[in-house]
Amino acid sequence: MFLEKLNLKWRILLSSFFVLFLINFSFLFINNFVGIFFVLLTFLSTLFIAYKAVDDFKKIGEDILITEKKPDYRIVDRGPKEIYNVTRAVNNLSDQLSKQFIIEKQQSKKLNAILDGIQEGIIVINQDNFLDYINPVAIKILGIDQERFDIFSNPISTLNNNPELNEIIEKTFLTGKPMTSEFDLVDSGTSILVSTSVLFNCINDVDNEGIFSKREIIVLLSDLTALKRLNITRREFISNASHELRTPIAAIKSSAETLQMGAISDQNFSRKFLKLIFNDAQRLEDLVTELMELTRLESGDIELNLIKISPFHIINNSFDRFFQICSNNKIELYLDPNSKNVNSLVNVDTDKFDQVLANMINNAINWTDEGGEIVLSCIEKEKTIEFKILDNGSGISQESLPHIFERFFKIDSSRSEPGTGLGLSISNHIVGLHGGEITVKSQENIGTEFTITLTKFSDKLTFS
């Protein structure tokens, strides 16, 4: 019992001394001085050997503590075979742990890369309401200011101003059960779907491995804003398309009923109503055709036959095409003479781009009164070519300007101007497929200017 309470050094020392003392005890009877000297020498030798063995073990222990902080540190081989075997075993174990650490680090980086690349927001929150992980999408959805907040040093409730989100997180912690909720964020008005689930569900207890763990939850944020807008757009599209289709169908039905009631026997009346039926059927056909074209453009199911061509050739072709139409409507159509100076080329599908210019010019004709003017031009910039259609017609109100490229939008639905309300939307998609954009400036009772911007090519036209 006494020896068990002593440390290793003293146990070896006392045990060795006791054994040697018995062996040399007989020398005391032969030569007192020789026996005492021999015992003393044996004691010192034993002390040195014991100290050396314990010192080797002590250094190994210190080296093992260093490996906990520095996984790449290796223990220097020392001592007799038994101690050498210990150092080798510890170094082998350190090598295995280092390899495992590298593997886990790589897996952790890979997992973080995957989580960072997911389009949904992901948050991991511990029992203390602090973040263990948050991906960039979640930071963006919640609008967290990273310059203002140290994300991992503040509770989630202070990082956002959304009571509904904080409430569902709190309930998940309290109940330990997954929850789902849909709501709008306070600051941004973004619609999100929040799903929570429990990662660890052990509170104030020790798990099977003897490690104390607390409940943690994972929060998944899905941005529903675009989906909701898409659903609204879809409903509006169906509603508008139904309305636009219903108008010519009703007119055809009305004309046919009139003919059935006896008007067909009168040649003048029958010709009139047959003409109305034909016009409404043509309008219906145009609407269906444009709907199909818009659907193809929006789905990307269309190929452009691109060719390099002179911008002046394009604008001049539109001028020739609409000159007589404008003259019949008593509107002056001009072509800016400076357009001839544009020598660079543009890469366009001429049929599709002519359709865009036709839509723009038709709109200008419809909203310009007799005696008005329309000016066509193309201008060369440093990297782009601009096609402009300028009129001095009735103009567009500031309230209507943001909506003119929307499907079925009409500036004044009370006016009986021809058109389906799809022309500008189709034009906008066609120009977008060419990598360009359409912009518009307008003032009521002053006029409107549409500008189509395309990237130009370095190729120059040569003249002989």
KAGI-V289836 format. One record per residue. N is the residue number from 0. RES is the residue in one letter. PHI is phi as a letter, one per 40 degrees, with the letter a starting at -180 (* if undefined). Layout:
n	res	phi
N	RES	PHI
N	RES	PHI
This chain:
n	res	phi
0	M	*
1	F	c
2	L	c
3	E	c
4	K	c
5	L	c
6	N	c
7	L	d
8	K	d
9	W	c
10	R	c
11	I	c
12	L	c
13	L	c
14	S	c
15	S	c
16	F	c
17	F	c
18	V	c
19	L	c
20	F	c
21	L	c
22	I	c
23	N	c
24	F	c
25	S	c
26	F	c
27	L	c
28	F	c
29	I	c
30	N	a
31	N	d
32	F	c
33	V	c
34	G	c
35	I	c
36	F	c
37	F	c
38	V	c
39	L	c
40	L	c
41	T	c
42	F	c
43	L	c
44	S	c
45	T	c
46	L	c
47	F	c
48	I	c
49	A	c
50	Y	c
51	K	c
52	A	c
53	V	c
54	D	c
55	D	c
56	F	c
57	K	c
58	K	c
59	I	c
60	G	c
61	E	c
62	D	c
63	I	c
64	L	c
65	I	c
66	T	c
67	E	c
68	K	c
69	K	b
70	P	d
71	D	c
72	Y	c
73	R	b
74	I	c
75	V	c
76	D	c
77	R	a
78	G	g
79	P	c
80	K	d
81	E	c
82	I	c
83	Y	d
84	N	c
85	V	c
86	T	c
87	R	c
88	A	c
89	V	c
90	N	c
91	N	c
92	L	c
93	S	c
94	D	c
95	Q	c
96	L	c
97	S	c
98	K	c
99	Q	c
100	F	c
101	I	c
102	I	c
103	E	c
104	K	c
105	Q	c
106	Q	c
107	S	c
108	K	c
109	K	c
110	L	c
111	N	c
112	A	c
113	I	c
114	L	c
115	D	c
116	G	c
117	I	c
118	Q	c
119	E	c
120	G	c
121	I	b
122	I	b
123	V	b
124	I	b
125	N	c
126	Q	c
127	D	c
128	N	g
129	F	b
130	L	c
131	D	c
132	Y	a
133	I	a
134	N	c
135	P	d
136	V	c
137	A	c
138	I	c
139	K	c
140	I	c
141	L	c
142	G	g
143	I	c
144	D	c
145	Q	c
146	E	c
147	R	c
148	F	b
149	D	c
150	I	d
151	F	c
152	S	b
153	N	b
154	P	c
155	I	d
156	S	c
157	T	c
158	L	c
159	N	a
160	N	b
161	N	b
162	P	d
163	E	c
164	L	c
165	N	c
166	E	c
167	I	c
168	I	c
169	E	c
170	K	c
171	T	c
172	F	c
173	L	c
174	T	c
175	G	g
176	K	b
177	P	c
178	M	b
179	T	b
180	S	a
181	E	b
182	F	a
183	D	c
184	L	c
185	V	c
186	D	c
187	S	c
188	G	g
189	T	c
190	S	c
191	I	b
192	L	b
193	V	b
194	S	b
195	T	b
196	S	a
197	V	c
198	L	c
199	F	b
200	N	b
201	C	b
202	I	b
203	N	f
204	D	a
205	V	b
206	D	c
207	N	c
208	E	c
209	G	g
210	I	b
211	F	c
212	S	b
213	K	b
214	R	c
215	E	b
216	I	b
217	I	b
218	V	b
219	L	b
220	L	b
221	S	b
222	D	c
223	L	c
224	T	d
225	A	c
226	L	c
227	K	c
228	R	c
229	L	c
230	N	c
231	I	c
232	T	c
233	R	c
234	R	c
235	E	c
236	F	c
237	I	c
238	S	c
239	N	c
240	A	c
241	S	c
242	H	c
243	E	c
244	L	c
245	R	c
246	T	c
247	P	c
248	I	c
249	A	c
250	A	c
251	I	c
252	K	c
253	S	c
254	S	c
255	A	c
256	E	c
257	T	c
258	L	c
259	Q	c
260	M	c
261	G	h
262	A	c
263	I	c
264	S	c
265	D	c
266	Q	c
267	N	c
268	F	c
269	S	c
270	R	c
271	K	c
272	F	c
273	L	c
274	K	c
275	L	c
276	I	c
277	F	c
278	N	c
279	D	c
280	A	c
281	Q	c
282	R	c
283	L	c
284	E	c
285	D	c
286	L	c
287	V	c
288	T	c
289	E	c
290	L	c
291	M	c
292	E	c
293	L	c
294	T	c
295	R	c
296	L	c
297	E	c
298	S	c
299	G	g
300	D	c
301	I	a
302	E	b
303	L	c
304	N	c
305	L	c
306	I	b
307	K	c
308	I	a
309	S	c
310	P	d
311	F	c
312	H	c
313	I	c
314	I	c
315	N	c
316	N	c
317	S	c
318	F	c
319	D	c
320	R	c
321	F	b
322	F	c
323	Q	c
324	I	c
325	C	c
326	S	c
327	N	c
328	N	c
329	K	f
330	I	b
331	E	c
332	L	b
333	Y	b
334	L	b
335	D	d
336	P	c
337	N	c
338	S	c
339	K	c
340	N	c
341	V	c
342	N	b
343	S	c
344	L	b
345	V	b
346	N	b
347	V	b
348	D	c
349	T	c
350	D	c
351	K	c
352	F	c
353	D	c
354	Q	c
355	V	c
356	L	c
357	A	c
358	N	c
359	M	c
360	I	c
361	N	d
362	N	c
363	A	c
364	I	c
365	N	c
366	W	b
367	T	b
368	D	c
369	E	d
370	G	g
371	G	c
372	E	b
373	I	b
374	V	b
375	L	b
376	S	a
377	C	b
378	I	b
379	E	c
380	K	b
381	E	c
382	K	b
383	T	b
384	I	b
385	E	b
386	F	b
387	K	b
388	I	b
389	L	b
390	D	b
391	N	b
392	G	c
393	S	c
394	G	g
395	I	b
396	S	c
397	Q	c
398	E	c
399	S	c
400	L	d
401	P	c
402	H	b
403	I	c
404	F	c
405	E	c
406	R	c
407	F	g
408	F	c
409	K	b
410	I	c
411	D	a
412	S	c
413	S	c
414	R	c
415	S	c
416	E	c
417	P	c
418	G	h
419	T	b
420	G	g
421	L	b
422	G	d
423	L	c
424	S	c
425	I	c
426	S	c
427	N	c
428	H	c
429	I	c
430	V	c
431	G	c
432	L	c
433	H	c
434	G	g
435	G	b
436	E	a
437	I	b
438	T	b
439	V	a
440	K	b
441	S	a
442	Q	b
443	E	c
444	N	g
445	I	b
446	G	i
447	T	b
448	E	b
449	F	c
450	T	b
451	I	b
452	T	b
453	L	b
454	T	c
455	K	c
456	F	b
457	S	c
458	D	d
459	K	b
460	L	c
461	T	b
462	F	b
463	S	c
